[in-house]
Amino acid sequence: MTQGLTLTHLATGISGEIPLNGKEMQLATDRSESLNESWSLLCDSVYARTGMYIEGNYQVDTIVSAGLSEDFH
C-alpha cells in the first residue's frame, strides 16, 4: 500500500488496511486547528467508499505515506 491506514477492528482484533485517495490522505495528515473536522470528513469519505466506518470501530495503528509506515499518534 502506498498511502493509507493500518488498523485493528476493536471487537474482533482483526488487522486490516484502508488505502486512502489523495484527498483522504490530506485530511488524515491535517495538523491545523480543524483537525477534528478533517478526521470526521475522512471517516465519512472512507465509509462512503468502502462501507467501513473507522471512528468507534477501529483503532488506527499506523499511517502509510509513500510506502513508509509510521505510528499514527
N, C-alpha and C positions, 0 to 999 in steps of 0.2 A: 504494500500500500504506500503510495507516495505522500498522500496527505489525508489525515483523518484522526479518529479517536479509537483507542483500545479501551474496552470497558468490561465490567463484570456485572452480570444480572444479579440484583440484590436477593431475590427469592431463591434462585437456584444455584448461584455461584458459578454459572457458566460464563466463560470469557468469550468475547467477540470483538469485532471491528466494525466501524462505520466509516467508510470513505466519505470525505467531505468535498463538495464542489468549492470553487473559488470564493464565492460569497459567504458560504458557511464557514470556511476557514478564516476569513476576515472577521466574522462575528466571534469565532472561538478564541481568537487572539487579541480581542479588544481589551485594552487596559485603561480605557478612559473612565470618566465618571458614570458613563451609561453602560458599563459592562454587564449589569444585571439585565437590562433591557436587551442587550445584544445576545445574552445567553438564552433568554426566552424566545427571541426570534430564531436563534439557531435550533432550539428544541422543536419549535413549530415547523420549521423548514424540513428538518430530518423526519419528523412524523409524517408530513405531507408526502414526502418522497418515498419513505420506507415502511411506514406504519409502526415504527418503533418510537416510543416517547421516552427520552433519556431521563428527564427530571423525575425523581422519585422511584424510578425503576432500575436504574443502572448507576454504578459507581464508575466514574471516568478515571482510568488509571494513567494513561499517557496520551499525549498529543503527538502526532507524526507530521513532520513538515519536511519536505524534500527528501523523504525516505528515512529521516532521522527521528528517533523516538526520544521524548523527554517527559519527565513527570508532569502531570497536568497542573498540580497546585504547588 
